[in-house]
Amino acid sequence: PTMGQRAKAFEPPVLAVTAGQTVSFPNQDNFFHNLFSLSATRPFDLGQYRMGEAKMKSFPKPGVVDVYCNIHPQMVATLLVLPNRRFAVTDKAGRFAIDGVPAGTWTLFAYDRFAAAPAKQSVTVVAGAPLDVAVAVDEVRTDMPHVNKFGAPYPKEDGSYR
């Protein structure tokens, strides 16, 4: 899995991986980035690195990992580290498919980085039968205020602090 940096943004802004996987963070901008996370699931600091370089980080346990750049405060992304490979990312119309789910009753979770919490609902899978599910996730946040890797506010463009 890869989460790149291009035009002072993460691509993709949300990435789902399975616990135990290693993610590559290539810098595709012609200036430095310094990626970090203060998330309890997997805190890290990749340090500064330039265009053409990529840093790697493993994610051994499930959870949500918010990723930031210590140089560019507008850079915000989320890694969802999941316990298994039974996940999907929605298309632009909000549709998704998860193949190979064994028959049984399961809990389906839907995550949106601007929601207060994941949506969840019980679904019953019948062998050989398709299942249509509608899941609503309420977005309640519009921004992701955060501090830098030292726990301090980022400076404003004029050099002052908030």
N, C-alpha and C positions, 0 to 999 in steps of 0.2 A: 504494500500500500504506500501511496505517495501523497503528501500534502505540500504542494509547491508554494512559492512566494513570487507573485508577479504583480507589478503596478501597485505596490504597497497593499496587497490583499492576499489572502490565502486561497488556494485552489486545490480542492474544494473547501468551502467554509465549514462544512460538516463532513466528517469521515468516520465511517463505521469499520471497526476492525475486530478481530477475534482475540481474546486474551492470549498472550504469548507471542503475538506477531510483533515484528519490528517495522516501524514506519520510517520512510525516507523523507527528509525535509530539504529539497533542493532550492537554492536561491537562484531565481531566474531574473532578478532585477540587477541593474548595473550599479548597485550600491549595497552596502552592508545591511544585514539583518542580525538580530540577536533574539532567538526564540526561547521562550521560557513558559513554565506553568507552575502555579502555586497550588494546583489542585491536590487534594488529599490522596486521590487515587494514584497519581504519579507526578510528583513535583520534579522538575528538571530545569536546567539552564544549558542551552547548547553553545553559549558564547557567540561572539561576533564571527560572521563568515561572509565571504564575498560571492559575487556572481560566478556560477559554474561549480561551486562547491555544494555538497549535500552532507548533512549530518543525519545520523540514524539514532533512533531511540526505541527500545523495546518496551512493551506494555504488558506486564505479566498478569495483572489482575483486572477484573471487570470494574467499570465505573465511568464517570464522566470526567474528561480532562479538557479544561479550557486552556487554549494556547494563545499567547500574545507575542508581540515583538517589543522588546525593551526600547527600541529606537523610534518606532512608528506606532503611536497609541491607537490609531484607527484599525490596526491589524488585530482581528479577533477571530478565532476559530474554535471549533469543538471537535474533539475525538470521542467517539462512543466506543468504549472497549467492552465488548459483549462476551458473554460466557459461551456462545456457540455460533456456528455459521448460519443459523436460520434467521437471516435478516434481509431486508430489502431497503432500497432508497427509492422514494417516490419519483415519478417523472414530473414534468412541468404541470400536468393536469391533476397531480395528486394520486395517481394510480400506482399500484405496486403488486408484485407477485412473489410469493415465497414457495418454491417448489420443494418436494421431498419431505414434507412434514408428516410424521407418522400419525396414524389414526389415534384419536383420543381427544380429551379436553385440555386445552392449553390456555395460558394467559398471553394475549397479544399486547405488546407495549408499542406506543407511538411517541416519538420524541421530536420536539422542535426546540431549538436553542432559545427561542423567545417565550417559551411557555414556563409557567411557574413549576410545573411537574409533568412527567410523562402521562399520557392518557393510557388507560389499560382497559381491556375487556376480555371476558372469557369467550373462547371460540371452540366449537366442536368440529373436528376434522373426521370425515368419513372416508375410508379407503376408496380411491378411484373416483370420488365425487368432487367437483370444483366447489369452492366456497367463496361467496361474495361477502365482503365485510366492509362496513363504513366506519371509520374512526375519525372523530373530531378532536383536534388539539387546539385549545384556546391560547392564542398569543397574547400575553399580557405585558411583556416588556418590549420596548422599541429600541433600546440601546443596551450596551453592556459596559457600564462604567467600571473602571478597574484602575489599579495602581501599578507602578512598574515593579520590576523584580526585587527591588529593595523595600517595597511596601510604601513608597512615597508617590505623590501625584506626579503626573507627567507635566513638564513645563508647557505653557501656552506658546503659540507661535511667536509672541513678542518676547518670550524668555521669562515671563512671570509665571507664577504658579496659581492654580485654582484655589 
